[in-house]
Amino acid sequence: MRRMKGWIRAGVRRVGRLPAWLLPVVLVLLLVSPAVTSAEGAGSRTVRLQLLAINDFHGALQSRTLGGRPIGGAAVLAAYWDRWEEEAKKDGFTTLRVGVGDLVGASPPVSALLQDEPTIEALNRMHLLVSAVGNHEFDEGVAELKRLQEGGCHPVTGCFEGAKFQYLTANVVDAKTGEPLFPPYAMVRVRGIPVGFIGVTLKETPTIVTPTGVAGVRFLDEAESVNRYVAELKRQGVETIIVLLHQGGEGDRRGGPISGAIVPIVEAMDDEVDVVLSGHTHRGYWGIIDGKLVTQAYSSGTAFADVDLVLDRATGDVIDKRARIVDTYADVPPGTEPDKQIARLVARAEEQVEPIINRVVGTAADDITRQQTPAGESELGNLIADAQRWAMGTQVAFMNPGGIRADIAAGEVTWGELYEVQPFGNDLVKMTLTGAQIERLLEQQWLNQPYPRILQVSGLDYSWDPRRPVGDRVDPADIRIGGQPLDLNARYTVTANSFLAAGGDNFSVFTEGQDRVVGPVDIDALVRYVEQLPQPFNARVEGRITLR
């Protein structure tokens, strides 16, 4: 490791006159080129390249259960990747391992309570090369993301060396200087052929991340940013171009059609793009959009995309491309022989957080789920909103449904299980809103939203009419607070988490709230609320939100 650090420092001195944002790109080249050099004869007309890609890993260090079978986990994923690379090498392939964003953030406690450092370390040991920056990488702000990339100290975990892989984003720039936050692309030579990787972040990130998390940066159009750097790569002689796009859609793993938000973005990309590895929507698919091979491999390390490319040595371009989605079941080889080094890393992290996450805080009489009624109400949403209103002593509470990340199973409920329900660590914020503002807030569930976002509520009930136009779906006469009709001129005390309070999910009315008081972290409020409930506890759909 000391020799490697010395090599990196030497590399920095040699390229010290380049722009600061370009240095990591050069370092990627210095570190990768020797690793991908092959003994394949220079006279061969083609070069074979295998890409192994994960998206939306979300700090999933531990295996989970899917369909009654164990699947995923960092040690299992590593074993799969090693086997796939070993087998591909027999057929003359060079293998590169890449990520498509949301590697961290919304993570389980074993990673999140340790600032996601165990996940970064595990990915380092899996020899990840590059990754796009996802929206969840911004959950704790730009400074913390840069600390995970570059290394640095944190008051909870101490000092950390940082990621050995390189984050890339072509469309996130410093709001003042316009300079890219991270390198927009990396170029790697594979058996003499240059291959370019362009990272792209979800443009809508500011609408789904706490505004303080993206303070100081701007998000640009995805396709326009890709095309800018495609042209730059082309000027450097790069013909094989792969885009790591943290945006997705719907499709299937048999190579069928792909639909959703990703389609117009890919269609607007330069035709010189060969492959688009996607993420964000947690789906498993591969297919073709506008001649480009597009993949996504579910989430949480339960699968990965295997993309096999054949490059023409004379032109440097892709002449054949194929893909498949591989599940990482842990009960079949190679998953039955997980990587021992990474397994030890995970075990150490589990030991560190065990006293916290295994504490039983209550007993659920039945499963409590996020499943919403046609009107938008859910059992778990009611429980969380009740907890937040109770913790802050307000008349009303609102909870964003996207912040509810797991269900509660019947039986004993631990701190760790509640953390998985609410993993973001948002503060609760008490404020005052008028009745008119609350009515406008409810209308924002459909205004300027990519899809309806029905807030979970406590202390309030109302009905809405899906046949009415957006902006006029809730009649003030159908809103009641504390069982009493809404008074548009009255002032009401309201609780929301800090994400909503700052205008997250385009709920801008919350930013108008007066008399703000910051309370406990949301997970602490939920834990304390569950502890004081009569046991076993439960939550029901009560008709707080109904259709007209």
N, C-alpha and C positions, 0 to 999 in steps of 0.2 A: 504493500500500500504506500509506503514512503517513496519507493521508486516511482510509482504511478503519479503521486502528487508532484514529484519533482519534474516528471515529464510534462504534466499539465502546465506547471509554472513556466517551463521552458517554452512551451507552445504559446503561451500568452505573451511572453517577451518578443517572440518572433513576429507576432501579428499585432503588436501593440498599437500600430498606427491606424488600425481599422476602427470603424464605429463601434462603440461599446456593445450595441445589441448584436453585432455580427460575431463577436468573439465566441459565444457558445457554439455557433454553427461550425466554425473552424475547429473547435475542440472535438465536436462530434466526428468530423472527418479524421482528425488525428487519431482518435481512439478506435474508430471503426475500421478504417481501411486495412490495417494489418489482420484484423479478425476475419475479414471476408475474402482475403486473398486465397485462391485455390490453385491446386496443382494441375487443373484442367488445362489441356494444351491450348496454346494461343491460337492454333489453327482451327479450333472448333468454331462452327458457324453460329452457334447459339449459346446462350447462357441461361441457366434455370434459376429462378428466384422464388423462394417460398416466403410468404408473409404470414405470421401468426399474430392475430389481433384480438384484443379484448376492449370492451367498452363498458362504461358504467360499473366499474368494479366496486366502488363505494366501500372500500376498506373491508371487504368480505374475507377476512383471514381464515375464518372457520368454515368447515363444511356445514351444509344444511340438508334438509330432507325435501325431496321432490317426488311426489307419487310413491311415497313410502321407501324411497331409495336415497342413500347419501350422495350428495353431489357438491362439487366445488370445494372451496378452501384453497388457500395459497399453496400449501404443500402439494395438494393434488394437482392443481393447475400446473405447477412447476414440473411435476412428473410427466404430465401429458405433453407439455412443450418439449421436454428433453427427448421423449420417445419419438414425437413427430419429427423433430429435427434430425435425430439419429436415422430414422427410416428414410427421410427425404435425401439425406446425404448420400445414401446408397444409390440413389437415382440421379446424382449429380447436382442437387439443389444446394444453393446457399440460403440460409434461413435468417431472417430479421424479425425481431419481435417488437410490436408497436402497440400503443394505446390510443383510444379515441375519446379521452376525456372522462370526467367524473370518476377518476381513479380513487379519489378521496372525497369526503363530504357525505353527509347523511349516512355515516358509518356506524356500525355496531360499537358498543362500549369498548371492546377489546382494542379497537383502533382509535376511536374518537377521544376516549379519556386520556390517551397518550398522544394527543395532537396529530394523529394519523402517521406518526413517525414509524411505527412497526410496518405499516403498509408500504411506505416509501422504501424502507429497508428491504422488505420482501421482494418488491419489484426490482430493486437494485440487484438482488441475488438471482433473480430470474432473467437478468441481462436484458431488460427492456431497453430499447434504443431511444425512441422518441415517443411523445404523446401529444395530442391536441390538448388544449386547456378546455375543460368543460365548465358549465355554469356553477357546479357545486365546488369547484376549486376556489371560488370566490366567497364561499360561505363565511370565512373568518377574515376576509379582506385581502387587499393586495399585498400588504407587508408580510402577512403570515404565509401567503402563497409563495412569495419570493424567498422566505426563510426555508420553506420545504425544498425549494429548488436549489438554492445557493448555500444553505446551511446557516446556522445562527442559534441563538439561545432563547429559551422560553421560560417564564417563571415557573411553570408547572413541571416541565420535563427536563429542563437543563439545556445543554448544548447538543446540537445535532449537526452531522456533517452534510446533510442534504442529499438530493437525488443525483444519481450518476447518469440517469437518462435525462433527456432534454425536453422540456415543455416547448411547444411551438404554438404560436397564434398569429395569423396574418391580419386579423381584423380587430384586434384590441390594441389601442394606442393610448399613449399618455395624452390627457386632455389638453395640456399646455404646450407640449413640444411636438405632438403628432408622431413621436417615435414609437415603434412597436414595443409592447410591454415585454415580450419575449421574442426570440428569433421567429420570423414568419415561416422559415423553411429550413430544412437541412438537406445537404447533398452528400450521398454516400456512393463510393465506387464499389461496384460488385463485379469482381473479375475484370476490372478495367472499364466497365460501363457505368457512367454516372446515372444515379437514380435520385430523383427529388421527392421529398416529403413536405407537403404544405399543411400546416395545422390551422384549423378554423373553429372558432368558438360560436356558440349559439348567439345570434344577434339580439334575441329577446332577453338575454341574461339580466339586464337591469330591471326587468319587470317581474322576475321570479327570485331574485336574490335581495337580501336586505340592502337598501341603497347605500348604507355606509360601507358595505362590502365591495362596491364597485366605484367608490368615490375616487375621483382623479383620473379615471380612464374613460375612453369612448369606444363604442362598439360599432364597427362599420359593416356595410353590406357583405355577406359571405361570398357570393359569386364574383362581385367586382374585385374583392381582395384577392381571391384565388387567381383571377385572370391577370392581375397586376404582377403577381410573382411567377405565374406560368411564363409570362413574357421574359422575366428576368432569368429564369432557369433556362429557357430556350436560348437566350443570348450566350449562356455558358455551355451550350452544347448538350443540354439534358433533354432526352426524348422520352424517357420513362418517368411519368409523373403520377404520384399517388397523393390523394387528398385525404387527410384525417379530419372528418367533418362531424362536429358535435351537434348534429341535428338528424332527425330520422323520420320514419313514416311507418307504413304497414306493408307486410309482404309475407312470403312463406319461404321455407327452407328448401323447396324443390326447384327454385329458380323461376317462380311465377312473377306476375306484374307487381310493381311497387307503387304505392299511393301515399299521399300525405304531403306534409310541408317540405319534405326533402326534394320532391320531384322538380318544381320550378327552379330551385337552387342549382341542382345538378344540370338541368337543361340549359341554364344560363352560363355554365362553366365552359371555358375554352375546350374545343374538341381535342386538344392535345392532352387533356387529362385522361389517363387510362383506367384508374381505379379510384373509387370513393369508398373508404371505410367509414361507416356512420355509427351514431350512437344516440343517446338521449331518450328514445322512446321505448327502450328495453324490449325490443322485439327481435325475433330470430328470422333472418331472411337473406337471400341473395338473389340478384336479378340484374337486368340491364336497363339503364335509363340513358337514352340518347347516345347509345354506343359505349357507355361507360359501365364497367362492372361495379356493382354496388352491394355491400354486405352490411349486416349488423348481427351481433352474437349475444342476444338476450342481455343479461346483466349479472353482476355479483360473482363473476368467475364460473358460472354454471355452464358456460360454453365459450368457445372461441371460434373465430373465422380462420380458415386455412385457405389462403389464396395462392395459387400456383401460376407463375408467369414464365413465359419463354421469351427471351429478349434476343433480337437479331444483333449479332456482334458487329456487323458492318454498319448498321444504321443506329443502333442503340435503342431502338423502339420495341414495343411489345408486339409480338406476332401471335401469341396465344395466351389466353387467360381463362382460368377456371377457379371455382370456389366451392366450398362446402362449409357447413356449420357443424362443429364437433362438440357433443355434450361431454362434460367432465364428471361422469359418474365415478364415485369413489369405491364402488364394490366390484369393479372389473379392472384388469390390468390396463394401463399402468397406474390407475388411481389407487389400487390396493397396496402400492409401494410408494407412498408419498415421499417427497424430498425430505430427507432427515434434517438437513441444516435448517430449512425453512420451518419444519415442524417444531424444532427446538426454539426458534425465534417466536413462533406463535405461542408456544407453551409458556415462555417467559412473560409475554404480554398478558396472557390469561392469569398468570400467578399475580402479577402486579395489580390487576383490577378486580380479582376475585372477591376480596372482602366487601367491595362496594356492590357489585352487580348481583351477588347471590343472596343478598338480604331480602327476606320475604316481607312484603309490605301489605299484603292482603290476600283474600281468596275470592276469585270470581265464581259466581254461581253458575254462569253459562258463558259461552263464547260471546265476546263483545266485539263487533266488527265495524269496519269502515263503510260497509255496503250502504249506499244511499237509496232512499226511496225515489220514486219518479219525481217527487217534489224537491229532493235534495237533502233530506234529513237522514242522519245515521246515529246508531246507538253510541258509537265511540265518540263521534263529534259532540253529542250531547254531554257525555261524561267529561270531556276535556273542557268544553265551554263552561260547564257548571263549576269545575275546579277553578278555573280562572276567575270567574265572577266571585266565588267564595273567597279566594285568596286576596282579592283586592277590595271586596266589600262594595261592589258597584251594582247598579240596577240592571245592566246589560253586559254581556260579553260576546265577542265574535272570534271565531277560530277559522283560519284558512284551511280548506280540506287538503291542500297539497302538503301541509305540514304534518299530516297524520300518516306515518310511514309503515305501520304494522298493526295487526289486530291483537286482541288479548284473548288468550285461550282459557277455557274453564279450568279451575283449580288454583293452586298457589301461584301468586303473581309476585315476581321479584322486581327489585329496582332495575335490573338490567333489562327486563322485558318491557317495563314502562319507558325506559330510555329508548328502546328500539321504536316505540310508538312516537316519541318526540325527541329526535336526536339532534336538533339544531341549536339548543341552548339559547333560545331567545328570552330576553327579559319581558316581563309583563309591564304594560304601560296603562295607567289609569288616566282618563281624560274626560272632558265634558263636550258633548255634542248636542245640538238642538234637535228637536223632532224633525225639522225639515232636512237637516243634514243626514239624519238616520234614514229618511226616506230616499234621499239621493244616493246614499251608500248602498242600499239594497238594489237600486237600479244599476249600480256599477257591476253587479254580478254578471251582467250581459254586455255592458258597454265596454268597448275597446278590449275585449277578451278574445283569445283564439278559440275558446270554447267556454260554456257557462261555468263559472266558479261559484258554487253555492256555499256561502259562509255558514258554518255551524254556529248555532246561537243558544244563548241562555238568558232567561228573563224576558224574552221577546217571542211573540208568535205572529205569523202573518201568512197570507196566501198570495199566490201570484198566478198570472194568466199567461200561459205560453202562446196563446193566440194573439195577444197584444203585441204591438211593435216594441222593439228594443228601446229602452228609455221610458217606457210607460207600461210596465208589466205589473207594478205593485200599486194598488189603490191605497192611499194613506188611511182610508176608513177601515182597511183590512189589517192594520197593524195595531198590535196591543203590547204594552209594556207593563209587566207586573199585573196583568189581567185587566188593565185599564186602556181605553182608546188612546192612541198616540195624539199628543198635543204638539202641533208643528212649531209652536212658539216656546214650548217648555225646554228646559235644559236637563239633560240626563247624564248620569255618570256611566262611563263605558270602559270596559277593559278590552284590550287587544294586545297581541304580542308585538315585539319591537319590529318584526318584519312588516306586519300590517300597518303599525303606527307610523312607519316611515313611507307609506304609500306602496308597499309591495303588492304584486299581482294587479297593479293598476287601480287599486282602491285609494284614489287620491283624497277622498273626503277625510280619511283618517289624519292627514297632514294638517287639517284645519282645526283639530281638537285643541281645546284650551285647558288650562290648569293641569298640566301633565305631571304625573308622579310615577317614577320608575319603581317597580316592585321586584319580587323574586324571579328567578329563572323559571321558565315554564315547567320543566321536569320536576323541580322541587315543589312547585305548587300542586302538580298532579299527584306526586308521592304523598304529600301531607294530606291531601283531600281523600285519597283512597284509604289511608291509614285511619282516618277518623270516621269513615263510613261504618254502619252496622255490617258485620260480616256473616255470611258471604255477601259481597256486594254485587250489584248488577246495574245495567243501564238499558233503557228502552227507547224506542221511537214513540214519541208522545203527541205527534201532530203539531209540533212547533212550526213546521213549514208544510203547507198544503197547497194543492192546486185548486184553482177556481173552476 
